[in-house]
Structures are given as structure tokens and as C-alpha cells.
Amino acid sequence: MPADHLPKPPWLKKRLPSGGTLAQVEQGLRQRQLHTICEEGMCPNRGECFSQGVATLLVMGNTCTRNCSFCAVASGRPAPLDPGEPERVAQEVAALGLKFVVITSVTRDDLPDGGAGHFAEVTRAVKQINLGVGVELLVPDFQGSAPALDTVLAAEPEVLAHNLETVPRLYSEVRPQADYQRSLDLLVRAADQGGAAVKSGIMLGLGEEPREVERVLTDLREAGCSLITLGQYLRPSAGHHPVIEYVTPEVFTDYGRLARQMGFAAVASEPFVRSSYLAEHYYRQSLEP
């Protein structure tokens, strides 16, 4: 029986924060007609991050051309790109007073470059208006296009992130339109280019085995990835992939210890960790000797 047919264990019960800048963040996003993966992806840390004046911005709309079984983002035919979005994103970063921002997108297989040019425009706009800001880009696989990735890297983000999400065996169930090796090759190319720190993340509880997780960590380290996140998969709805296991905090600690032993410069491994959670903290940590 899938684990999510059972009550959530105590370590996955989280009190929703109130106050802070939560309402201010939500109002600013609505005024500038911006999306966040925090909201579209039903992130359990949304309230915590918003109340601290932090949000992970979702560009190129809120409709994805893929239909991954783990993801809460709507799938369908996306709207055309909005040429005014880069400036509005930059304005939102300024309004929040961010010194570091994570920007991601839906997958846009309908675009010739997969949206790489738009990522670059957003990054340049953010850096132009917000001097000294750090930018982490969490990108799709661009269907394996090396020129598309090069376009993104040319905008000089501090971090280039792309999530493997799960172990290779589960790709046909969890990421049917993706390819494990293609995603790994993207990370290899990003690391070879230099300049940006390379980051990835995986979810636990989808049915993976410990030896498979260890293999993924090894693959990522050999690919040149220096930052890694591991978090518990939580089912967005009954129509999504079931939770096979609620992984204990102790197991997350063990994986984190293993990743550090492998040489990852920064490791976030806890049940509520998501790819962009405390992104600035872990980026700064990765720069320490």
C-alpha cells in the first residue's frame, strides 16, 4: 500500500506561518502579474519563504508542455512569451530587496530554443536593475540543446541548476518525457563551461532504493555538480504519483553525510528541503573553503 494512504508522520507536520511580509509578497506578485513555483508547485515551504520576503519566480507562464506525474504545475498549451516579463521580474526582485534570487520556468518544448533566450533576458534585466544580485537559474533540459544551454550560461548566472528528480529506473513513471542521461549531460556541459556553480536535486519516497540514490549522487558528483538537495516527495493530488515511502529524517541525515563525503560543497538533505529552499545560504556555503 502506498505510504500516502497513511497519516503523515510527525516530522512532516508543519505549522503555517503568518505575518511578516507574506501579504506584501503576494500583493507584489499579483500587481506585476508574476507566477511562482512556490504557488504553482504547491510547495510546503511557501508560507515560510513568503513571510521572510523570499519567492522563487516562475517565468514563461504557468502552463507546462510536459506532464510529469510528480508535479502540480498545470500541463497544456502555454501562452506566447511575454516580452515585458523580464522587466517585471527585475522590479519584483528590487521591491523584495533580494540579494539572491532563484528563477525557474515551466518546460517550453513548444519554443525553438526551449525558452533559453527568455531566461537570458530575465537574468540580464535582473542584474541591470539590481546591482550585485546573485541569480540562480533552475532550467529544464532544453531537449538536450547545447546552444540553448550556452545561451543561458552567457547571461552569467551565479548558479545553474537542473534537477534529476529521481533515479533512472523511475523516469518512465515520474518523468516520461525526460531522459536521465540527457539531464546528466546538461549538468556536465554546464560544469565544463565554468563560471556558474552547478546544482541538482532529487526527491525521495517515489519508490527508489538506497543503492539507486547512491548511484545518482555519484553520477552528479562525477558530472561536476557541487550543490545538491534531497527532499521528501509529497503527492499534490490523488491523480499524481503516490508516495511509496515517508523517508525518516535519520535517513536524510545519512544521505547528506554521504554526499558531503563524496565532495559536494553544499548539501541540503531534509524532508522539507526543495530545490530552491534557502538557496542563498547553500550557495554562500558552497563558496567557503
Buried (B, 14 or more C-beta within 10 A) or exposed (E): EEBBEEEBBEBBEEEEBEEBBBEBBBEBBEEBEBBBBBBBBBBBBBBBBBBBBBBBBBBBBBBBBBBBBBBBBEBEEBEEBBEEBBBBBBBBBEBBEBEBBBBBBBBBBEBEBBBBBBBBBBBBBBBEBBEEBBBBBBBBBBBBBEEBBBBBBBBEBBBBBBBBBBBBBBBEBBBEBBBBEEBBBBBBBBBEBEEBBBBBBBBBBBBBEEEBBBBBBEBBBEBBBBBBBBBBBBBBEEEBBBBBBBBEBEBBEEBBEBBBEBEBBBBBBBBBBBBBBBBBEBBEBBEEE
